[in-house]
Amino acid sequence: MTYANSHRRCGVNHGQNFSAGSRIFVQGGIYDKFLDHFTEQTCAIEVGDPFLPHTYEEPQVSKTQFQRSMEYITSGRNDGATVHLGGKQ
């Protein structure tokens, strides 16, 4: 994964398969710059109707998958993680 496309690689499967694209290890010396770039690029992603050509991120595949995602966010917070973007219903 490269700096330029990291924001797209993390959400590429939309909860439809088991992969660890949500984990990124970033060298400490570039962390702040990386986080700023990642946030900016992620905010630009269009969420919506999967049949529209400009939409990149579709809704979760089911209510069960959505709830599972929210549980992971809660678990991370409980373990001391910081949610930088989103994480709310």
All heavy atoms as an XYZ file, in Angstrom:
703
protein
N       0.851     -1.163      0.000
C       0.000      0.000      0.000
C       0.901      1.231      0.000
O       1.893      1.274      0.693
C      -0.874     -0.027      1.250
C      -1.733      1.164      1.382
S      -2.866      1.188      2.799
C      -2.669     -0.315      3.605
N       0.511      2.192     -0.749
C       1.289      3.426     -0.811
C       0.569      4.553     -0.099
O      -0.632      4.496      0.142
C       1.538      3.844     -2.271
O       0.276      4.186     -2.860
C       2.215      2.748     -3.065
N       1.323      5.558      0.189
C       0.785      6.762      0.817
C      -0.387      7.313      0.017
O      -1.405      7.687      0.564
C       1.941      7.761      0.898
C       1.606      9.123      1.427
C       1.547      9.351      2.791
C       1.392     10.188      0.565
C       1.277     10.607      3.286
C       1.121     11.453      1.062
C       1.064     11.651      2.421
O       0.787     12.892      2.901
N      -0.250      7.326     -1.297
C      -1.250      7.956     -2.167
C      -2.594      7.235     -2.171
O      -3.626      7.861     -2.319
C      -0.713      8.045     -3.593
N      -2.613      5.914     -2.019
C      -3.888      5.199     -2.122
C      -4.331      4.538     -0.823
O      -5.278      3.775     -0.815
C      -3.845      4.171     -3.248
C      -3.005      2.964     -2.911
O      -2.440      2.857     -1.833
N      -2.910      2.035     -3.839
N      -3.693      4.830      0.270
C      -4.010      4.168      1.541
C      -5.452      4.385      1.968
O      -6.081      3.484      2.526
C      -3.065      4.651      2.634
O      -3.164      6.047      2.785
N      -6.015      5.545      1.704
C      -7.392      5.831      2.105
C      -8.389      4.936      1.376
O      -9.432      4.587      1.900
C      -7.729      7.302      1.867
C      -7.732      7.682      0.431
N      -6.559      7.812     -0.300
C      -8.741      7.926     -0.435
C      -6.860      8.139     -1.537
N      -8.172      8.216     -1.643
N      -8.082      4.510      0.171
C      -8.987      3.634     -0.574
C      -8.796      2.164     -0.214
O      -9.729      1.391     -0.241
C      -8.801      3.828     -2.073
C      -9.278      5.190     -2.525
C      -9.535      5.184     -4.025
N      -9.989      6.475     -4.472
C     -11.273      6.826     -4.546
N     -12.212      5.998     -4.203
N     -11.604      8.028     -4.975
N      -7.613      1.768      0.122
C      -7.333      0.366      0.430
C      -7.989     -0.068      1.732
O      -8.340     -1.227      1.890
C      -5.827      0.114      0.511
C      -5.088      0.369     -0.779
C      -5.549     -0.481     -1.951
N      -5.543     -1.878     -1.598
C      -6.323     -2.783     -2.161
N      -7.179     -2.455     -3.090
N      -6.260     -4.037     -1.794
N      -8.167      0.823      2.672
C      -8.732      0.443      3.967
C     -10.194      0.046      3.882
O     -10.662     -0.748      4.673
C      -8.573      1.575      4.967
S      -6.919      1.644      5.598
N     -10.934      0.571      2.965
C     -12.354      0.261      2.876
C     -12.739     -0.522      1.654
O     -13.901     -0.630      1.327
N     -11.765     -1.117      0.993
C     -12.018     -1.696     -0.322
C     -13.003     -2.863     -0.313
O     -13.698     -3.094     -1.274
C     -10.691     -2.087     -1.015
C     -10.093     -3.333     -0.388
C     -10.876     -2.244     -2.504
N     -13.122     -3.601      0.770
C     -14.019     -4.759      0.721
C     -15.405     -4.477      1.272
O     -16.286     -5.306      1.179
C     -13.385     -5.964      1.424
C     -13.331     -5.827      2.915
O     -14.183     -5.206      3.539
N     -12.325     -6.420      3.519
N     -15.617     -3.336      1.882
C     -16.941     -2.922      2.362
C     -17.584     -3.955      3.284
O     -18.802     -4.111      3.305
C     -17.886     -2.630      1.189
C     -17.293     -1.740      0.168
N     -17.041     -0.417      0.404
C     -16.838     -1.987     -1.082
C     -16.484      0.122     -0.664
N     -16.338     -0.816     -1.564
N     -16.767     -4.708      4.027
C     -17.296     -5.702      4.946
C     -17.760     -6.975      4.270
O     -18.453     -7.782      4.867
N     -17.379     -7.199      3.026
C     -17.866     -8.353      2.284
C     -16.905     -9.540      2.311
O     -17.219    -10.596      1.792
C     -18.152     -7.951      0.842
C     -19.242     -6.899      0.757
C     -19.422     -6.369     -0.646
O     -19.141     -7.047     -1.619
N     -19.885     -5.136     -0.749
N     -15.735     -9.368      2.866
C     -14.818    -10.492      3.033
C     -13.925    -10.230      4.230
O     -13.980     -9.172      4.833
C     -13.996    -10.743      1.752
C     -13.071     -9.600      1.414
O     -12.442     -9.018      2.284
N     -12.987     -9.266      0.142
N     -13.119    -11.202      4.572
C     -12.263    -11.071      5.736
C     -10.862    -10.656      5.308
O     -10.115    -11.447      4.748
C     -12.199    -12.398      6.503
C     -13.533    -12.820      7.021
C     -14.281    -13.767      6.365
C     -14.049    -12.241      8.163
C     -15.513    -14.151      6.842
C     -15.285    -12.616      8.651
C     -16.022    -13.572      7.986
N     -10.524     -9.419      5.544
C      -9.169     -8.942      5.289
C      -8.840     -7.886      6.332
O      -9.725     -7.370      7.007
C      -9.030     -8.378      3.878
O      -9.676     -7.142      3.790
N      -7.577     -7.577      6.457
C      -7.140     -6.643      7.486
C      -6.741     -5.300      6.895
O      -5.790     -4.687      7.338
C      -5.995     -7.255      8.278
N      -7.451     -4.837      5.899
C      -7.129     -3.569      5.273
C      -7.338     -2.373      6.168
O      -6.957     -1.262      5.829
N      -7.948     -2.567      7.318
C      -8.207     -1.450      8.215
C      -7.016     -1.157      9.119
O      -7.062     -0.236      9.919
C      -9.441     -1.749      9.065
O      -9.230     -2.916      9.827
N      -5.955     -1.937      9.004
C      -4.783     -1.726      9.847
C      -3.652     -1.154      9.009
O      -3.263     -1.722      8.005
C      -4.353     -3.043     10.475
C      -5.407     -3.582     11.423
C      -5.048     -5.005     11.845
N      -6.117     -5.600     12.614
C      -7.111     -6.314     12.081
N      -7.158     -6.513     10.781
N      -8.043     -6.832     12.843
N      -3.140     -0.040      9.454
C      -2.024      0.588      8.760
C      -0.931      0.861      9.787
O      -1.192      1.463     10.828
C      -2.441      1.933      8.110
C      -3.586      1.734      7.138
C      -1.254      2.569      7.425
C      -4.129      3.036      6.581
N       0.246      0.411      9.499
C       1.396      0.714     10.346
C       2.182      1.826      9.674
O       2.601      1.695      8.533
C       2.269     -0.533     10.537
C       1.559     -1.613     11.300
C       0.881     -2.606     10.632
C       1.550     -1.601     12.686
C       0.207     -3.600     11.326
C       0.873     -2.583     13.393
C       0.201     -3.591     12.708
N       2.354      2.924     10.394
C       2.984      4.114      9.830
C       4.224      4.456     10.648
O       4.176      4.488     11.880
C       2.008      5.314      9.847
C       2.655      6.558      9.282
C       0.735      4.974      9.102
N       5.303      4.713      9.961
C       6.545      5.117     10.614
C       6.306      6.394     11.411
O       5.677      7.349     10.921
C       7.614      5.337      9.564
C       8.973      5.644     10.124
C      10.005      5.765      9.018
O       9.798      5.335      7.894
N      11.128      6.368      9.355
N       6.796      6.431     12.620
C       6.557      7.548     13.530
C       6.909      8.909     12.957
O       6.210      9.890     13.192
N       7.976      8.986     12.181
C       8.435     10.260     11.648
C       7.497     10.911     10.647
O       7.580     12.114     10.409
N       6.611     10.123     10.046
C       5.677     10.685      9.061
C       4.219     10.570      9.507
O       3.310     10.856      8.747
C       5.841     10.010      7.679
C       5.463      8.524      7.735
C       7.230     10.228      7.127
C       5.240      7.893      6.383
N       3.999     10.146     10.755
C       2.642      9.861     11.220
C       1.695     11.049     11.055
O       0.604     10.900     10.502
C       2.659      9.403     12.683
C       1.272      9.136     13.207
C       0.616      7.948     12.901
C       0.603     10.083     13.973
C      -0.668      7.708     13.359
C      -0.679      9.846     14.431
C      -1.310      8.657     14.120
O      -2.578      8.431     14.560
N       2.067     12.208     11.548
C       1.164     13.373     11.482
C       0.839     13.747     10.041
O      -0.323     14.008      9.702
C       1.756     14.576     12.215
C       1.791     14.361     13.725
O       0.969     13.590     14.241
O       2.654     14.976     14.374
N       1.848     13.776      9.194
C       1.626     14.095      7.775
C       0.731     13.039      7.125
O      -0.196     13.353      6.377
C       2.967     14.177      7.045
C       2.845     14.573      5.601
C       4.210     14.705      4.956
C       4.061     15.069      3.489
N       5.352     15.220      2.823
N       0.989     11.771      7.435
C       0.175     10.691      6.891
C      -1.278     10.830      7.339
O      -2.204     10.720      6.536
C       0.726      9.329      7.325
C      -0.115      8.184      6.843
C       0.126      7.613      5.599
C      -1.159      7.697      7.604
C      -0.656      6.578      5.132
C      -1.952      6.663      7.141
C      -1.699      6.105      5.906
N      -1.498     11.062      8.628
C      -2.857     11.177      9.156
C      -3.611     12.341      8.520
O      -4.785     12.211      8.167
C      -2.831     11.321     10.674
C      -4.178     11.291     11.383
C      -4.937     10.001     11.075
C      -3.983     11.451     12.878
N      -2.943     13.460      8.320
C      -3.586     14.605      7.658
C      -3.992     14.240      6.233
O      -5.117     14.520      5.798
C      -2.650     15.812      7.631
C      -2.467     16.453      8.989
O      -3.270     16.169      9.900
O      -1.505     17.233      9.142
N      -3.090     13.609      5.494
C      -3.376     13.208      4.109
C      -4.499     12.170      4.074
O      -5.435     12.289      3.280
C      -2.116     12.634      3.458
C      -2.357     12.041      2.111
N      -2.496     12.802      0.973
C      -2.516     10.749      1.718
C      -2.728     12.006     -0.061
N      -2.737     10.765      0.369
N      -4.424     11.182      4.933
C      -5.423     10.116      4.983
C      -6.809     10.695      5.269
O      -7.793     10.341      4.624
C      -5.028      9.106      6.059
C      -5.894      7.892      6.101
C      -5.609      6.796      5.303
C      -6.989      7.835      6.944
C      -6.416      5.666      5.344
C      -7.795      6.713      6.987
C      -7.505      5.618      6.184
N      -6.878     11.604      6.231
C      -8.155     12.221      6.595
C      -8.726     13.038      5.439
O      -9.911     12.930      5.112
C      -7.984     13.104      7.845
O      -7.495     12.296      8.917
C      -9.293     13.750      8.250
N      -7.891     13.835      4.823
C      -8.335     14.653      3.691
C      -8.869     13.784      2.558
O      -9.940     14.053      2.001
C      -7.159     15.495      3.195
C      -7.483     16.360      2.000
C      -6.245     17.100      1.513
O      -5.540     17.690      2.347
O      -5.997     17.082      0.292
N      -8.152     12.739      2.215
C      -8.562     11.862      1.123
C      -9.814     11.060      1.478
O     -10.685     10.840      0.640
C      -7.420     10.925      0.739
C      -6.215     11.644      0.171
C      -6.575     12.435     -1.075
O      -7.192     11.927     -1.996
N      -6.188     13.696     -1.087
N      -9.915     10.625      2.719
C     -11.084      9.857      3.150
C     -12.342     10.715      3.138
O     -13.417     10.267      2.736
C     -10.844      9.263      4.549
O      -9.686      8.413      4.497
C     -12.035      8.434      5.010
N     -12.230     11.955      3.533
C     -13.381     12.869      3.520
C     -13.900     13.120      2.106
O     -15.069     13.443      1.921
C     -13.021     14.188      4.184
S     -12.884     14.085      5.977
N     -13.038     12.957      1.118
C     -13.429     13.208     -0.273
C     -14.151     12.014     -0.915
O     -14.714     12.145     -2.001
C     -12.200     13.569     -1.107
N     -14.158     10.871     -0.253
C     -14.805      9.681     -0.805
C     -16.323      9.854     -0.760
O     -16.886     10.232      0.269
C     -14.397      8.413     -0.024
C     -12.925      8.112     -0.261
C     -15.268      7.223     -0.417
C     -12.391      6.970      0.578
N     -16.983      9.566     -1.869
C     -18.442      9.667     -1.923
C     -19.072      8.359     -1.469
O     -18.748      7.287     -1.967
C     -18.891     10.000     -3.346
C     -18.485     11.395     -3.749
C     -19.492     12.038     -4.672
O     -20.698     11.746     -4.574
O     -19.048     12.852     -5.482
N     -19.980      8.465     -0.521
C     -20.729      7.323     -0.009
C     -22.136      7.421     -0.566
O     -22.722      8.493     -0.598
C     -20.772      7.349      1.535
C     -21.581      6.175      2.071
C     -19.367      7.350      2.106
N     -22.678      6.288     -1.007
C     -24.043      6.350     -1.509
C     -24.431      5.169     -2.359
O     -23.974      4.054     -2.152
N     -25.250      5.427     -3.340
C     -25.812      4.421     -4.226
C     -24.687      3.727     -5.008
O     -23.966      4.370     -5.766
C     -26.786      5.097     -5.192
C     -27.527      4.132     -6.088
O     -27.053      2.992     -6.290
O     -28.593      4.518     -6.597
N     -24.543      2.411     -4.868
C     -23.460      1.711     -5.552
C     -23.609      1.676     -7.073
O     -22.663      1.339     -7.779
C     -23.519      0.306     -4.971
C     -24.908      0.151     -4.473
C     -25.356      1.514     -4.053
N     -24.766      2.044     -7.593
C     -24.984      2.030     -9.036
C     -24.594      3.349     -9.716
O     -24.598      3.441    -10.937
C     -26.443      1.676     -9.351
C     -26.794      0.285     -8.899
C     -27.599      0.090     -7.796
C     -26.296     -0.826     -9.571
C     -27.916     -1.191     -7.367
C     -26.604     -2.107     -9.150
C     -27.420     -2.286     -8.041
N     -24.263      4.344     -8.914
C     -23.827      5.614     -9.485
C     -22.316      5.562     -9.725
O     -21.568      5.074     -8.870
C     -24.180      6.774     -8.561
C     -25.676      7.006     -8.327
C     -25.896      8.122     -7.322
C     -26.372      7.319     -9.647
N     -21.849      6.065    -10.842
C     -20.425      5.932    -11.184
C     -19.468      6.693    -10.264
O     -18.323      6.309    -10.124
C     -20.348      6.484    -12.609
C     -21.569      7.309    -12.785
C     -22.616      6.730    -11.889
N     -19.919      7.752     -9.617
C     -19.033      8.535     -8.762
C     -18.979      8.035     -7.320
O     -18.203      8.525     -6.519
C     -19.436     10.013     -8.787
C     -20.828     10.240     -8.289
N     -21.926     10.110     -9.112
C     -21.301     10.562     -7.073
C     -23.022     10.357     -8.408
N     -22.661     10.631     -7.169
N     -19.814      7.047     -6.995
C     -19.840      6.503     -5.639
C     -18.720      5.485     -5.478
O     -18.559      4.593     -6.300
C     -21.196      5.823     -5.358
O     -22.229      6.785     -5.509
C     -21.239      5.247     -3.962
N     -17.954      5.645     -4.404
C     -16.889      4.680     -4.131
C     -17.276      3.751     -2.993
O     -17.084      2.553     -3.058
C     -15.580      5.391     -3.773
C     -14.508      4.404     -3.406
C     -13.836      3.696     -4.387
C     -14.189      4.164     -2.080
C     -12.872      2.761     -4.061
C     -13.224      3.231     -1.748
C     -12.572      2.535     -2.738
O     -11.630      1.608     -2.402
N     -17.822      4.288     -1.935
C     -18.139      3.512     -0.744
C     -19.641      3.307     -0.671
O     -20.405      4.258     -0.618
C     -17.648      4.261      0.497
C     -17.850      3.545      1.786
C     -16.847      2.433      1.997
O     -15.711      2.547      1.542
O     -17.230      1.435      2.617
N     -20.040      2.034     -0.666
C     -21.458      1.722     -0.559
C     -21.827      1.504      0.900
O     -20.966      1.393      1.750
C     -21.796      0.447     -1.349
C     -21.492      0.533     -2.821
C     -20.101      0.008     -3.149
O     -19.516     -0.727     -2.346
O     -19.601      0.349     -4.217
N     -23.121      1.416      1.182
C     -23.557      1.108      2.542
C     -23.072     -0.281      2.956
O     -22.703     -1.099      2.120
C     -25.089      1.133      2.446
C     -25.398      1.857      1.194
C     -24.240      1.637      0.275
N     -23.099     -0.543      4.245
C     -22.761     -1.883      4.736
C     -23.709     -2.899      4.111
O     -24.843     -2.575      3.766
C     -22.885     -1.939      6.263
C     -21.860     -1.093      6.978
C     -20.459     -1.681      6.859
O     -20.238     -2.855      7.104
N     -19.520     -0.848      6.473
N     -23.261     -4.145      3.983
C     -24.050     -5.153      3.287
C     -25.264     -5.615      4.081
O     -26.200     -6.163      3.514
C     -23.185     -6.382      2.900
C     -22.119     -5.975      1.907
C     -22.576     -7.045      4.118
N     -25.244     -5.413      5.390
C     -26.381     -5.826      6.213
C     -26.329     -5.093      7.555
O     -25.294     -4.523      7.930
C     -26.344     -7.335      6.474
O     -25.218     -7.666      7.288
N     -27.435     -5.147      8.265
C     -27.474     -4.554      9.599
C     -26.501     -5.286     10.523
O     -25.835     -4.664     11.347
C     -28.893     -4.620     10.171
C     -29.036     -3.941     11.500
C     -30.470     -3.917     11.975
C     -30.578     -3.170     13.289
N     -31.968     -3.092     13.750
N     -26.381     -6.577     10.352
C     -25.448     -7.370     11.158
C     -24.016     -6.897     10.950
O     -23.263     -6.717     11.911
C     -25.565     -8.869     10.811
O     -26.905     -9.296     11.080
C     -24.588     -9.706     11.608
N     -23.623     -6.673      9.693
C     -22.271     -6.198      9.407
C     -22.056     -4.799      9.977
O     -20.996     -4.498     10.525
C     -21.990     -6.189      7.904
C     -20.594     -5.726      7.555
C     -19.509     -6.587      8.168
O     -19.627     -7.801      8.187
N     -18.461     -5.970      8.676
N     -23.053     -3.942      9.871
C     -22.952     -2.601     10.441
C     -22.734     -2.674     11.951
O     -21.855     -1.996     12.499
C     -24.209     -1.787     10.120
C     -24.243     -0.459     10.820
C     -23.473      0.593     10.345
C     -25.005     -0.271     11.945
C     -23.484      1.820     11.000
C     -25.028      0.940     12.605
C     -24.258      1.987     12.128
N     -23.531     -3.498     12.631
C     -23.401     -3.641     14.077
C     -22.026     -4.196     14.456
O     -21.418     -3.754     15.432
C     -24.518     -4.527     14.628
C     -25.870     -3.852     14.566
C     -27.022     -4.784     14.891
O     -26.951     -5.990     14.687
N     -28.091     -4.208     15.396
N     -21.523     -5.126     13.672
C     -20.196     -5.687     13.916
C     -19.135     -4.584     13.794
O     -18.230     -4.490     14.625
C     -19.902     -6.818     12.938
C     -18.592     -7.523     13.212
C     -18.394     -8.719     12.294
N     -19.439     -9.705     12.529
C     -20.136    -10.303     11.566
N     -19.907    -10.023     10.295
N     -21.052    -11.188     11.858
N     -19.258     -3.757     12.783
C     -18.313     -2.645     12.612
C     -18.361     -1.698     13.805
O     -17.315     -1.261     14.310
C     -18.622     -1.874     11.331
O     -18.436     -2.683     10.198
N     -19.554     -1.379     14.266
C     -19.695     -0.493     15.419
C     -19.104     -1.130     16.680
O     -18.507     -0.452     17.515
C     -21.166     -0.123     15.638
C     -21.771      0.713     14.507
S     -20.858      2.225     14.108
C     -21.132      3.184     15.582
N     -19.244     -2.454     16.816
C     -18.659     -3.162     17.964
C     -17.133     -3.093     17.928
O     -16.486     -2.948     18.972
C     -19.128     -4.610     17.991
C     -20.589     -4.751     18.383
C     -21.154     -6.149     18.151
O     -20.369     -7.071     17.801
O     -22.370     -6.328     18.324
N     -16.546     -3.185     16.738
C     -15.090     -3.057     16.619
C     -14.632     -1.662     17.040
O     -13.600     -1.500     17.695
C     -14.624     -3.339     15.192
C     -14.595     -4.792     14.827
C     -15.202     -5.242     13.670
C     -13.958     -5.729     15.631
C     -15.178     -6.577     13.318
C     -13.932     -7.071     15.300
C     -14.537     -7.489     14.133
O     -14.511     -8.807     13.803
N     -15.389     -0.657     16.670
C     -15.050      0.717     17.050
C     -15.128      0.874     18.564
O     -14.212      1.424     19.196
C     -15.964      1.731     16.331
C     -15.663      1.711     14.831
C     -15.806      3.130     16.923
C     -16.683      2.445     13.987
N     -16.180      0.357     19.161
C     -16.333      0.421     20.618
C     -15.202     -0.329     21.313
O     -14.619      0.162     22.280
C     -17.700     -0.161     21.036
O     -18.732      0.618     20.436
C     -17.860     -0.157     22.550
N     -14.871     -1.493     20.807
C     -13.785     -2.285     21.379
C     -12.455     -1.537     21.315
O     -11.694     -1.504     22.285
C     -13.672     -3.620     20.634
O     -12.564     -4.355     21.088
N     -12.194     -0.919     20.178
C     -10.968     -0.142     20.036
C     -10.909      1.004     21.028
O      -9.884      1.232     21.675
N     -12.006      1.720     21.154
C     -12.054      2.828     22.123
C     -11.810      2.314     23.542
O     -11.083      2.930     24.318
C     -13.402      3.533     22.054
C     -13.549      4.458     20.882
C     -14.863      5.213     20.973
N     -14.912      6.248     19.977
C     -15.951      6.471     19.197
N     -17.051      5.739     19.303
N     -15.928      7.434     18.299
N     -12.443      1.190     23.867
C     -12.274      0.610     25.203
C     -10.830      0.188     25.464
O     -10.390      0.162     26.610
C     -13.207     -0.584     25.394
C     -14.663     -0.183     25.476
O     -14.989      0.976     25.733
N     -15.554     -1.126     25.245
N     -10.108     -0.133     24.405
C      -8.701     -0.531     24.520
C      -7.753      0.659     24.420
O      -6.539      0.491     24.370
C      -8.342     -1.560     23.446
C      -8.969     -2.918     23.709
O      -9.420     -3.163     24.848
O      -9.009     -3.733     22.770
N      -8.298      1.883     24.337
C      -7.467      3.073     24.340
C      -7.220      3.708     22.983
O      -6.462      4.676     22.875
N      -7.841      3.187     21.930
C      -7.644      3.763     20.588
C      -8.369      5.095     20.469
O      -9.350      5.358     21.158
C      -8.169      2.803     19.524
N      -7.876      5.921     19.576
C      -8.504      7.200     19.267
C      -9.166      7.094     17.907
O      -8.542      6.681     16.954
C      -7.440      8.319     19.221
O      -6.805      8.395     20.493
C      -8.077      9.658     18.884
N     -10.431      7.444     17.839
C     -11.143      7.471     16.568
C     -10.954      8.869     15.994
O     -11.403      9.855     16.568
C     -12.635      7.134     16.729
C     -13.358      7.233     15.403
C     -12.801      5.744     17.322
N     -10.273      8.939     14.867
C      -9.926     10.234     14.278
C     -11.028     10.772     13.365
O     -11.185     11.966     13.224
C      -8.617     10.109     13.503
C      -8.132     11.384     12.925
N      -7.567     12.387     13.688
C      -8.131     11.846     11.660
C      -7.251     13.393     12.921
N      -7.582     13.104     11.687
N     -11.791      9.868     12.757
C     -12.793     10.288     11.781
C     -13.964      9.311     11.822
O     -13.761      8.105     11.751
C     -12.160     10.288     10.383
C     -13.017     10.755      9.223
C     -13.358     12.230      9.374
C     -12.265     10.529      7.918
N     -15.175      9.803     11.960
C     -16.353      8.936     11.958
C     -16.511      8.202     13.290
O     -16.226      8.743     14.349
N     -16.974      6.964     13.192
C     -17.136      6.152     14.377
C     -18.454      6.339     15.091
O     -18.654      5.849     16.189
N     -19.362      7.054     14.449
C     -20.681      7.283     15.029
C     -21.735      6.797     14.057
O     -21.497      6.711     12.868
C     -20.893      8.772     15.324
C     -19.937      9.321     16.335
C     -20.154     10.798     16.537
C     -19.109     11.307     17.510
N     -19.068     12.747     17.563
N     -22.895      6.520     14.583
C     -23.985      6.046     13.744
C     -24.596      7.159     12.973
O     -24.701      8.272     13.358
C     -25.047      5.407     14.633
C     -25.851      4.397     13.918
C     -26.615      3.520     14.904
O     -26.394      3.565     16.099
N     -27.501      2.722     14.396
